[in-house]
């Protein structure tokens, strides 16, 4: 990530989690980006929420589709 890099996804974007990036089972389905967070280890972070509002989590940009 360079100093001029920007988040790939914007607030309100619909995304999916790349479940293959995790070793544990994860919920499937569509999520909405609710907050842009700073980078962790060179990878931007996002707060996302399931479309039904039941699940919220923080994920790395590299884990989103």
C-alpha positions in Angstrom: 0.0 0.0 0.0 1.5 3.4 -0.9 0.8 6.6 0.9 -1.6 7.7 -1.9 -3.6 4.5 -1.7 -7.4 4.6 -1.1 -10.0 2.2 0.0 -11.3 0.1 -2.8 -14.9 0.0 -1.4 -16.9 3.0 -0.3 -19.5 3.3 2.5 -22.8 1.8 1.3 -21.1 -0.7 -1.2 -22.4 -4.2 -1.1 -19.7 -6.8 -0.7 -19.2 -10.5 0.0 -16.6 -12.1 2.3 -14.0 -14.3 0.6 -14.6 -17.3 2.9 -11.5 -19.1 1.5 -9.3 -16.4 3.2 -10.4 -17.7 6.7 -9.6 -20.9 8.4 -12.9 -21.0 10.3 -16.4 -21.2 8.9 -18.0 -17.8 8.2 -21.4 -16.5 7.4 -22.3 -16.2 3.7 -24.3 -13.6 2.0 -24.1 -9.9 1.2 -22.8 -7.2 3.5 -22.8 -3.5 3.4 -19.7 -1.4 4.1 -20.6 0.9 7.1 -17.2 2.4 8.0 -13.8 2.8 6.4 -11.0 2.0 8.9 -7.2 2.5 8.8 -4.9 -0.1 7.3 -3.6 -3.0 9.3 -0.3 -4.5 8.1 -0.7 -2.7 4.8 -4.3 -3.8 4.2 -7.3 -1.4 4.6 -10.0 -2.5 7.0 -13.8 -2.1 6.9 -16.6 -2.4 9.3 -19.4 -4.3 7.5 -22.9 -5.3 8.4 -25.1 -8.1 7.0 -28.1 -6.7 5.0 -30.5 -8.0 7.7 -28.5 -6.1 10.3 -27.8 -9.2 12.5 -24.1 -9.5 12.0 -21.3 -6.9 12.1 -17.6 -7.4 11.8 -14.3 -5.8 10.8 -12.6 -7.3 7.8 -9.5 -6.7 5.7 -9.9 -5.4 2.2 -8.1 -8.5 0.8 -10.9 -10.6 2.3 -13.7 -8.8 0.4 -15.2 -9.6 -3.0 
